[in-house]
Amino acid sequence: MNTLSSLDGPDPVDLHVGARLRALRSSRRMSQTSLANAVGVSFQQIQKYERATNRISASMLYGIARYLAVPLAAFFEGLPDTALGDPQYQEAEVERLAADGAIG
């Protein structure tokens, strides 16, 4: 089990990064397939990144950021510093992301 999270399932930080990836990709009206082709993975892999089923490696996140023309920090915007140590925040973030359809 992840030591940063008391919940089963994806870490809230990974959920946040995945949701930001989807939002940034969608805001550019880009399909998962287009992004996948640009960074050399399958569209299913992009789906897994967006749902936080699979974590995004640092090198892949860097490549995605370059392709989307955003700073790396864009994936972490809105993530409070307390996210790493506050189980109540983590649970609330998971519920928020589930309600937004970022996970499910």
Summary of the structure (lengths in Angstrom):
residues: 104
radius of gyration: 13.3
end to end distance: 19.8
largest distance: 37.8
contacts: 274
relative contact order: 0.21
helix: 62%
strand: 0%
